[in-house]
Each structure stands twice: as C-alpha cells, then as structure tokens.
Amino acid sequence: MGVLQPIKNDASPEVRALAETLRALFSGLEIGVRRYSVRCNRDASSITRYLNASRVPPRAFIDELLKDLTVQKKDPPTRATQELLNRQYRAALKSLDTRTSKIHVLEDRLAEADERAKRQEIHLVALERDLIYHQERLAQVSIQLTQIQSAAESDFAPAIPERNECDLQSEREALREQVRQLQEEVSEARRLQSLAESQCARLEEELVTAESERGEQQARVQTETQDLIERVRRATEASQAEARRAEEAEERLRAMEAQLGKEFRPSAVGIRSVAPRIVEDPFTVRPDELLSEVVRKSQECNVRSFPVTRTDGRLLGIITNRDVVFEPDHLRQVREVMTPMPLVTGRLGIPMEEAVALLRRHKIEKLPIVDKDGFLRKMITVSGA
C-alpha cells in the first residue's frame, strides 16, 4: 500500500477536514491510490488531489468510496459517519468561491448524465440485437412459406420441415408485429440516447466555461468545523466511557465466575450432595436481546444462566455467564453466542430421581423441563436459577 501525499498547508479548514475524513476511510481499503484508480476507472492524480485537499472531490467519488468500503469490509459506514461526511462536503463547497462550487455541481451532474447515457446505450444495443433476431426469423419463415407454395404447384415436394402452411402464416404475422414494435422501441431508444448524449455535451461545455471563468478568486468562509471537531471529541469520549462501562461489567462477570467456582464443587458422593430444586417460572431471554441486557438481568435477578425462548415460550437454547464472560463484544445478540437446541432436557412430569441422574450423567447444573411440543415449562437446577 502506497503512502498518501500529505495534506496541503494552504487548504482551507473545511477542505482539510473533509480530506482527513476521506483519508481515514480510504485507508480502510488497504490498497494504494494507483490500484484504486484502476478499480474505479479514475485518474490516479485526481484521487491524490482529493486526498491531499488540493481539490474537493465530486459527490460521486465519495459515494463510490463508501460503496467500495462497504463491499470490502462487509460493514456499511455508520449513520454518524455519513452525516459527518455530508456536513463536511457542504462546508467544503461553501468555502470555495462561487465558480469553483459551480464546477463541482456541474461535475456531479455530468457524472449522473454520463451514467444515464451508458444505461441507455446498453438498452439500445439489446433492442437492436433483438430486432435483428426477429428480422432473421421472419425471413426464414417467409422462405419456408414460399417453398411450400412452390411445392404445391409442382409435382414433387422439396425437403423442408413438415410444418402446416397455416401455422407458418400465423407465425409470420406475429413476427411482423414483433418487428414493428421493436422498430418503434429502437427508434425511441435512439432518440433518448441522442438526448442523453446531448445533455452530456451541454454539461461538458458548461463545465469548460465555468473552469475558464474560475480564475484566481478564492473566498474562504468560516463554517462548522470547530463544532464538528467538538462533536467528534464528545462522541469519542462517550465511546471511551461506554468501553469503560463494558470493561467494568466484564470484571463483575469474572467475579461472578470465580464465585461460581467456590459455590459449586461436586463432592465425593456426586451431585446428590447438592440439593436440586424446581423453578416453576424461570427467568428467560429472547434470542434478539443484546449481551449487555443479559448482564443487567443477571445482576438484577441474581442468576447465572437463562433459557433462550421465543415469544411463545418454545425453547431455543441456553446462555450462561460463561458465554458472556468470554465474549468481549456485549453488543452482540444472544443467538450469536448461546448454546442452541438440541439441549439435554427433561420431559414434563419427569421424576426428580431421573432428573438428578441426567444432571449427573451430563455434568450440567440446569435441566430445562419441556412439554411434548418443546415449550419450556419449568427448570430443575442445582445452582442459582
């Protein structure tokens, strides 16, 4: 990956702020400017000017960069990032003189017009190919009809496909109608393509005129840069505070894990040394809840594991404090870290002796009790419910 050129010292604060954000996003692609220029079919020197604040890029370049970053990272930019880019882009345009701002607008419009022209050209080519195919087919059917009619007037029949003359006439009429419709569509497509090309040519002329009139005038305008920097700083501090809270929660969970080791140590006589109990209405969580919510419920309810159920009560899995302790990202959903079905479960009405035997055999502390349809009814446990 090549090294980006440094940001120009004479760039306005607004253009500099936009360039810094774009450089941060571009670094996420982990490729050099030249390689990216080939990928997006843009001039490498132009991309370099966008990233070193020599020039404000067209909006199409920013949108392409966000799209490529989303494809490569499988994670779209956050709404805050997109809003920041929108504000910085508007501020950068306002910091330029009127003619320069007009040039950027014209560049965006030209890019959109060029895209429309390309789509129209592709559509026209497809219609023309379809028209040629139907015209050739019409000619073939017409020849076959001529052969059949000639054979009817002679004493022998040529080696032609055995098709009914009436069928061929029907097909010829249908093909004539299709060719007529396609000719109209091709004519309309050519007209629209001509309009699209004319619009591109007009915008190119306006762009050349605007660039020639820009001259040396540079009007610097103070905008929301300091406010943006302050908002970013506050957002960073809030993110750091959230990270600290998550770390404290993990510390509490580790303490709970250590306490669990002290409270439950199987004795020499086996699991019967710990009295099992039945929880008639166990606490549950949903598969789409966040791990941070599981932590909160664990602290409030003083439990170390939760059955995971659907809204109708069907058992989907189980999540324990061990699952949460060893997962650093508490913004993940329960379904991503839980132990899914099938689990070791007991049927509704199972004798306590049989339930204890299952707990001992599988070395588990929780035995969900489900009915014949798989709905959770109660829980047998040898530790906190």
C-alpha positions, 0 to 999 in steps of 0.5 A: 500500500502506497503512502498518501501525499500529505495534506496541503498547508494552504487548504482551507479548514473545511477542505482539510477536514473533509480530506482527513475524513476521506483519508481515514476511510480510504485507508480502510481499503488497504490498497494504494491510490494507483490500484484504486484508480484502476478499480474505479476507472479514475485518474490516479492524480485526481484521487491524490488531489482529493486526498491531499485537499488540493481539490474537493472531490465530486459527490460521486467519488465519495459515494463510490468510496463508501460503496467500495468500503462497504463491499470490502469490509462487509460493514456499511459506514455508520449513520454518524459517519455519513452525516459527518461526511455530508456536513463536511462536503457542504462546508467544503463547497461553501468555502470555495468561491462561487465558480469553483462550487459551480464546477463541482455541481456541474461535475456531479451532474455530468457524472449522473448524465454520463451514467444515464447515457451508458444505461441507455446505450446498453438498452439500445444495443439489446433492442437492436440485437433483438430486432435483428433476431426477429428480422432473421426469423421472419425471413426464414419463415417467409422462405419456408412459406414460399417453398411450400407454395412452390411445392404445391404447384409442382409435382414433387415436394422439396425437403423442408420441415413438415410444418402446416402452411397455416401455422407458418402464416400465423407465425409470420404475422406475429413476427411482423408485429414483433418487428414493428414494435421493436422498430418503434422501441429502437427508434425511441431508444435512439432518440433518448440516447441522442438526448442523453448524449446531448445533455452530456455535451451541454454539461461538458461545455458548461463545465469548460466555461465555468473552469475558464471563468474560475480564475484566481478568486478564492473566498474562504468562509468560516463554517462548522468545523470547530463544532464538528471537531467538538462533536467528534471529541464528545462522541469519542469520549462517550465511546471511551466511557461506554468501553469503560462501562463494558470493561467494568461489567466484564470484571463483575462477570469474572467475579461472578465466575470465580464465585461460581467456582467456590459455590459449586464443587461436586463432592465425593458422593456426586451431585446428590450432595447438592440439593436440586430444586424446581423453578416453576417460572424461570427467568428467560431471554429472547434470542434478539436481546443484546449481551449487555441486557443479559448482564443487567438481568443477571445482576438484577435477578441474581442468576447465572444462566437463562433459557433462550425462548421465543415469544411463545415460550418454545425453547431455543437454547441456553446462555450462561455467564460463561458465554458472556464472560468470554465474549468481549463484544456485549453488543452482540445478540444472544443467538450469536453466542448461546448454546442452541437446541438440541439441549439435554432436557427433561420431559414434563412430569419427569421424576426428580430421581431421573432428573438428578441422574441426567444432571449427573450423567451430563455434568450440567447444573440446569435441566430445562423441563419441556412439554411434548411440543418443546415449550419450556415449562419449568427448570430443575437446577442445582445452582442459582436459577 
